[in-house]
Amino acid sequence: MPLSDLVNTFGQDLLRRHGHRVHKVSIHAGFTCPNRDGSKGHGGCTFCNNVSFNPAAASSRTGAPEQSSEPSVAEQLESGRRVIRKRTGAERYLAYFQAYTNTYGDVERLGQLYRAALAEPDVIGLSVGTRPDCVPVAVLDLLCELRDEGNEIWLELGLQSAFDDTLKRVNRGHGFADYRRTVLAARGRGLPACTHLIIGLPGEGRDASIRSLERVLELGTDGLKLHPLHVVRRTLLAREWRCGGYQPLGMDDYVRTACDLIERTPADICYHRLTGTASRDILLAPDWCAKKWAVLNGIEDELRRRGTAQGVRTDGRKAA
């Protein structure tokens, strides 16, 4: 029984709706972040070296955006599709604007970048990653306009935690109220939202992860991404870890918590991701964060052991 029989994965959802495989291709469009450029802060989140979240950012190992050095959107799509086509045979793609805050800029420029991706004949839509405090009405207007032209458009919101104390501790520069306002505005206009949550944030355990999920579900979301917190080079979290102030989760703890969240998630919500990895050249801890398939296999095995699946809890109750 594959994992997709137990979890409503985004890949399988796209296959059902479009009739063929659709894969994301990551785009690094040279954006920065208000938590790095001084608008809200400097240095970014304590865990953030963007290379660890976005392989396309690898051309800048410092994690700083370099607009002039980045290949064009079309060039990045071609590079990504060559790899994906060879690996999976996919012939349709979503352009994933992933690195940093991809709605943080002039709306005219945003439109040019998004439309450059959509101009590719095999690109059927966009997935736009951003912070919940960087989605003004004009950006929602633009995304809805692109959706109304027949494209599949997703707004990916990096919430990470529903607890303001945690968000402050990791220097996010926004609160849960920002997320509430943005997700309600987007979904109120029929724009699907995917919410990112990190498991293992400083000061948070299993119960906090469950409560974050519950708060997200209370507001409504269309997709979810789960990510273990890993320690990478050139971050404030790395300093904290070296001094003994942060202890990463073990893989078994992550797998169990991820399964707890999956069980509590209604079956109609798509999981865009169940884990995240970092390349070994920047990963400090934990080692298992370089082993994507070991984690995914662990989640599948744990759900089988429990006899549960997405939306079905161990007590037999269905997620609301």
Secondary structure, DSSP 4 states (H G I P E B T S, - for coil): --GGGTS-BHHHHHHHHHSS-EEEEEE------TTTSSSS-SS--TT--GGGT-GGGGG-TTS---GGGSPPHHHHHHHHHHHHHHHH---EEEEEE-SS-TT-S-HHHHHHHHHHHHTSTTEEEEEEEE-TTS--HHHHHHHHHHHHTT-EEEEEEEEE-S-HHHHHHTT-S--HHHHHHHHHHHHHTT--EEEEEEES-TT--HHHHHHHHHHHHHH--SEEEEEE--EESSSHHHHHHHTTS--PPPHHHHHHHHHHHHHTS-TTSEEEES-----TTTEEE-GGGG-HHHHHHHHHHHHHHHT-BTTB-TTSPBP-
